[in-house]
Amino acid sequence: MIVDMEKFVKDINSYESGEMSEEATITFFQELVNSGIIWELQGHYGRTAVYLIENGLVAVPNAGEE
């Protein structure tokens, strides 16, 4: 998956400055999980993604498919 770096940086800044709504945050984390980049970011992002996944707010792509 190709990541739009301009959007990525804008979203990171919005998230880290606390300007992102809850709905936008969930969408943002879903995009990060879908791209796989989530696991390359600092630990907070991975821990937050795991929390969102465990609580059914973010889905793991191809989860359960063989």
Helices and strands as residue ranges (DSSP letters): H 5-16, H 22-35, G 37-40, H 43-54
